[in-house]
Amino acid sequence: MDAMCLTDRPSQDAVCQRNDWKVHKDGCSNSPDFRGPIFYTLRCYNFKFADELLSFALTHLKAWGRFHHLSREEFLREWPKVTRSHLLLVYLVRVEDPPPGLFNHVQFHSVRMSSLDILPASLRERIHQRLDARSPAFTIGYSIVPGVINQGEEYIHVQPTQVEAFVNTFGFPLSDTSNTDCEDILKALVYRENAYQEEAAQKLRDGNQKSG
C-alpha cells in the first residue's frame, strides 16, 4: 500500500509516501498550526489500516468479479470509471486517554461508500489527477465524529463536517474476494485496532514499572 494525502489547501498539497518520506518529511510535518493534529492522526491511521479498508472497498464494489478477467491494460482503462465517482468514507471516534501512537487516538466507528461529490471541487480535481497518475488506486476519506451520536450505528444520514482524503494504491491482479464477507474485514480491522492499543498500553505500563 502506498498513499498520498490531500486536503483542500493548495499550498500544502503534500505527497506523503513511505518510500520517499525522508525527502519531504519536513514539508509535511512542520506545519502543525496550518494542518493541526487531526490531520496527522488520520494520516497515521491510514498508513496503519488502509490495507483492510482497501480490501473492504474492493470487496464491497465486487471488483474481482467485475474485473479479474481483464488484462492489466484493460483494467486500468476501466477502473477510473469507478474511482472518479466513489469514495470510501470512514467514520472514526476519539479514544479517551489513548495509549502512545497517533493511530491509537481514534478508532473505527462505521463506514459507507460515498460519492466524491461530498468533497470540494478543487480537492476532487487533485484527487482525480492523483488517481490517474497512481492507478490502480482508490480514495479513502476519514471523518472524526462524536461517539455519543448514534452510537453503534452507521452515519448514513450525517453529513461530515470535515474529511481528510488519502489516495491509496493497490496491486493487480486483484485478489479473489468472491467468498469474502465485508463484515469479516471490518471485524479484523477492529481486532487489529484493539491489539495495537493493548500492546501500546502494555509497553507504557512496563515502562512506568521500570522507572518506578
C-alpha positions as CSV (number, residue, x, y, z in Angstrom):
1,M,0.0,0.0,0.0
2,D,1.2,3.5,-0.9
3,A,-0.7,6.6,0.0
4,M,-0.9,10.3,-0.9
5,C,-2.6,12.7,1.4
6,L,-4.7,15.5,0.0
7,T,-6.6,18.4,1.6
8,D,-8.3,21.4,0.1
9,R,-5.2,23.6,0.8
10,P,-3.2,24.3,-2.4
11,S,0.0,25.3,-0.6
12,Q,0.1,22.1,1.4
13,D,-0.8,19.6,-1.3
14,A,1.6,17.2,0.3
15,V,2.7,13.9,-1.1
16,C,3.1,11.5,1.8
17,Q,4.6,8.2,0.7
18,R,6.6,5.7,2.8
19,N,9.3,5.2,0.2
20,D,10.4,8.8,0.0
21,W,9.4,10.1,3.4
22,K,13.0,11.3,4.2
23,V,12.8,13.7,1.2
24,H,9.7,15.5,2.1
25,K,9.0,14.9,5.8
26,D,9.9,18.5,6.7
27,G,7.3,19.9,4.4
28,C,4.7,17.5,5.7
29,S,5.5,17.7,9.3
30,N,6.5,21.2,10.2
31,S,3.2,23.0,9.9
32,P,1.1,22.0,12.9
33,D,-0.6,25.4,13.0
34,F,-1.7,25.0,9.4
35,R,-2.9,21.5,9.4
36,G,-3.4,20.7,13.1
37,P,-3.2,17.5,15.0
38,I,-6.2,15.8,13.4
39,F,-4.6,15.6,10.0
40,Y,-1.5,13.8,11.4
41,T,-3.6,11.4,13.5
42,L,-5.7,10.5,10.4
43,R,-2.6,10.1,8.2
44,C,-1.1,7.7,10.7
45,Y,-4.3,5.8,11.0
46,N,-4.5,5.5,7.2
47,F,-0.9,4.1,7.0
48,K,-1.8,1.6,9.6
49,F,-5.2,0.3,8.5
50,A,-5.6,1.3,4.8
51,D,-4.9,-2.3,3.7
52,E,-8.1,-3.5,5.4
53,L,-10.1,-0.6,4.2
54,L,-9.0,-1.0,0.6
55,S,-9.9,-4.7,0.9
56,F,-13.3,-3.7,2.2
57,A,-13.8,-1.2,-0.7
58,L,-12.8,-3.6,-3.4
59,T,-14.9,-6.3,-1.9
60,H,-17.9,-4.0,-1.5
61,L,-17.6,-2.9,-5.1
62,K,-17.3,-6.5,-6.3
63,A,-14.1,-5.5,-8.1
64,W,-12.8,-9.1,-8.5
65,G,-16.0,-10.4,-10.1
66,R,-16.2,-7.4,-12.4
67,F,-12.6,-7.0,-13.5
68,H,-10.5,-10.1,-12.7
69,H,-10.8,-11.4,-16.3
70,L,-9.3,-8.2,-17.7
71,S,-5.7,-7.7,-18.6
72,R,-3.8,-5.0,-16.6
73,E,-4.1,-2.6,-19.5
74,E,-7.9,-3.2,-19.8
75,F,-8.4,-2.9,-16.1
76,L,-6.5,0.4,-16.0
77,R,-8.9,1.8,-18.7
78,E,-12.0,0.7,-16.8
79,W,-11.0,1.4,-13.2
80,P,-11.2,5.2,-13.4
81,K,-14.9,5.0,-14.1
82,V,-15.2,3.6,-10.5
83,T,-12.6,5.8,-8.8
84,R,-13.9,9.1,-10.2
85,S,-17.3,8.6,-8.6
86,H,-16.6,6.6,-5.4
87,L,-15.1,7.4,-2.0
88,L,-14.8,5.1,1.0
89,L,-15.9,7.3,3.9
90,V,-14.7,6.1,7.2
91,Y,-16.1,7.5,10.4
92,L,-13.8,7.4,13.5
93,V,-14.3,8.3,17.1
94,R,-11.8,9.6,19.5
95,V,-10.3,7.3,22.1
96,E,-10.4,8.6,25.7
97,D,-7.0,8.6,27.4
98,P,-5.3,6.8,24.4
99,P,-2.0,4.9,24.7
100,P,1.0,6.1,22.8
101,G,0.8,6.2,19.0
102,L,-1.2,8.7,17.0
103,F,-3.1,5.9,15.2
104,N,-4.3,4.9,18.7
105,H,-6.0,8.2,19.2
106,V,-9.0,7.2,17.1
107,Q,-10.9,4.1,16.4
108,F,-13.3,2.7,13.8
109,H,-16.9,3.5,14.2
110,S,-18.6,2.8,10.8
111,V,-18.1,3.1,7.1
112,R,-20.1,3.7,3.9
113,M,-19.4,4.0,0.2
114,S,-20.0,7.6,-0.7
115,S,-19.6,10.0,-3.6
116,L,-16.6,12.2,-4.3
117,D,-19.1,15.0,-4.7
118,I,-19.0,15.5,-0.9
119,L,-15.5,17.0,-1.3
120,P,-14.8,20.5,-2.5
121,A,-14.4,20.7,-6.3
122,S,-10.8,21.8,-6.1
123,L,-9.9,18.8,-4.0
124,R,-11.8,16.5,-6.3
125,E,-9.8,17.7,-9.2
126,R,-6.5,17.0,-7.5
127,I,-7.7,13.6,-6.4
128,H,-8.6,12.8,-10.0
129,Q,-5.1,13.7,-11.0
130,R,-3.6,11.6,-8.3
131,L,-5.8,8.6,-9.2
132,D,-4.8,8.9,-12.8
133,A,-1.1,9.1,-12.0
134,R,-1.1,6.3,-9.4
135,S,-3.6,3.8,-10.9
136,P,-4.7,1.4,-9.7
137,A,-5.7,3.4,-6.6
138,F,-8.7,4.3,-4.6
139,T,-9.6,7.2,-2.3
140,I,-10.3,6.8,1.4
141,G,-11.8,9.7,3.4
142,Y,-11.8,9.9,7.1
143,S,-14.1,12.0,9.4
144,I,-13.9,12.1,13.2
145,V,-17.4,12.1,14.7
146,P,-18.8,12.3,18.2
147,G,-19.0,8.8,19.6
148,V,-22.2,9.7,21.5
149,I,-24.2,10.3,18.3
150,N,-26.0,7.2,17.0
151,Q,-23.5,5.0,18.9
152,G,-23.1,1.8,17.1
153,E,-25.0,2.9,14.1
154,E,-23.7,3.9,10.6
155,Y,-23.6,7.6,9.9
156,I,-25.7,7.2,6.7
157,H,-27.6,10.4,7.1
158,V,-24.9,12.5,8.8
159,Q,-23.0,14.9,6.6
160,P,-19.4,15.0,7.7
161,T,-18.1,18.5,8.7
162,Q,-14.5,17.7,7.7
163,V,-13.0,14.9,5.6
164,E,-9.3,14.2,5.1
165,A,-8.8,12.3,1.9
166,F,-6.0,9.8,1.1
167,V,-5.3,8.2,-2.3
168,N,-4.1,4.6,-1.7
169,T,-2.6,2.3,-4.3
170,F,-3.1,-1.4,-4.6
171,G,-1.8,-4.3,-6.7
172,F,-3.1,-6.0,-9.8
173,P,-4.1,-8.8,-10.5
174,L,-6.8,-8.5,-7.9
175,S,-7.2,-11.0,-5.0
176,D,-10.2,-13.3,-5.2
177,T,-12.7,-11.9,-2.8
178,S,-15.7,-13.7,-4.1
179,N,-16.1,-15.6,-0.8
180,T,-15.0,-12.7,1.4
181,D,-17.5,-11.1,3.8
182,C,-17.2,-7.4,4.2
183,E,-18.2,-7.7,7.9
184,D,-15.3,-10.1,8.5
185,I,-12.9,-7.5,7.1
186,L,-14.2,-4.9,9.5
187,K,-14.0,-7.3,12.4
188,A,-10.4,-8.0,11.5
189,L,-9.7,-4.2,11.4
190,V,-11.2,-3.7,14.9
191,Y,-9.3,-6.7,16.2
192,R,-6.0,-5.1,15.0
193,E,-7.0,-1.8,16.5
194,N,-7.6,-3.4,19.9
195,A,-4.3,-5.4,19.6
196,Y,-2.3,-2.2,18.8
197,Q,-3.9,-0.3,21.7
198,E,-3.3,-3.1,24.2
199,E,0.3,-3.5,23.0
200,A,1.0,0.2,23.4
201,A,-0.7,0.3,26.8
202,Q,1.3,-2.7,28.0
203,K,4.6,-1.1,26.9
204,L,3.6,2.1,28.7
205,R,2.8,0.1,31.9
206,D,6.1,-1.8,31.6
207,G,8.0,1.5,31.2
208,N,6.3,3.0,34.2
209,Q,7.1,0.0,36.4
210,K,10.8,0.2,35.4
211,S,11.0,3.9,36.1
212,G,9.2,3.4,39.4
